[in-house]
């Protein structure tokens, strides 16, 4: 989100910026993020889930 907000803000802040190229770069960035997120999600779905969730309470000392 910060990158997208920065890309949109640059349209209004940077003088002489090609707006069409900037919007295209934002769209490509979003498309890559969605596509790679879907791909990794599919891989994780194939690996299955854990039977017991990780419990970090044994990592801490209770005094």
Order of alpha helices (4+ residues) and beta strands (2+ residues): alpha-alpha
